[in-house]
Amino acid sequence: MIINQKNLDQTTKLLWIFALIIGLGFGILLALFIFGYVLKDLSEGVYSQPGGIKDLLLSILYVIGPLLLVIFAIFRERVGGFLLIIGSLAFIIWFQIAIDSGKWVGFALGGPFFISGVLFLLSYYRNKSRN
């Protein structure tokens, strides 16, 4: 975990803090939106229809996956940053191909996690080059 090291410069700490704020902040915001949609769909009985459980599990995966990657990146910046970048690119590509909801939805939902992954990697490599 980079933030606990004593010999860091301010730029490295700020990169790490911005990555944390962007990743967790957007992940919590996304969780609140999806939680609202899940509650709405539960009240309308959407999940009792065929394929409804699969939709419910995918909705939960949209929230749990990126948040777990951000939490992992807090402790392992390099691996977590790469996983965030790969996961967000997969998310963006999947939204472009599989979901017919507009061209920018994948970028809007996956972009902040991509930026967070890049910032975690930058803070890791800045810290590595100083040691």
Sequence and secondary structure as in RCSB ss.txt:
>XXXX:A:sequence
MIINQKNLDQTTKLLWIFALIIGLGFGILLALFIFGYVLKDLSEGVYSQPGGIKDLLLSILYVIGPLLLVIFAIF
RERVGGFLLIIGSLAFIIWFQIAIDSGKWVGFALGGPFFISGVLFLLSYYRNKSRN
>XXXX:A:secstr
 GGG TT  HHHHHHHHHHHHHHHHHHHHHHHHHHHHHHHHHHHTGGGSTTHHHHHHHHHHHHHHHHHHHHHHHH
 HHHHHHHHHHHHHHHHHHHHHT  S SSHHHHHHHHHHHHHHHHHHHHHHHHHH 
